[in-house]
Amino acid sequence: MSIDNKKLKVCPRITDTSVTDKGEIRIQWTQVPDAEKYAVSRSERVDGDYERLAWAKKTDYTDKTAQENVTYWYRIIAVKALENKKTSKK
């Protein structure tokens, strides 16, 4: 059995960002109905290539790899997992 992912049409909206005492960046976003997980990605340029950091099941994530004096752009994508049926071979 394999699992495919489907991007949902509703986009989460980042509602808050903050810096923790350890210098990590905490991101919070709105919940999307039917979302089972969220792909959290980041780039150093708004129009750059985004690197996936994690899959989050909640509506927040703490970026523990953020560096001081670097500007980051984050993108959150809501995803619903779709299971493929197991097929028999003849």
Summary of the structure (lengths in Angstrom):
residues: 90
radius of gyration: 15.8
end to end distance: 16.7
largest distance: 59.3
contacts: 199
relative contact order: 0.36
helix: 0%
strand: 49%
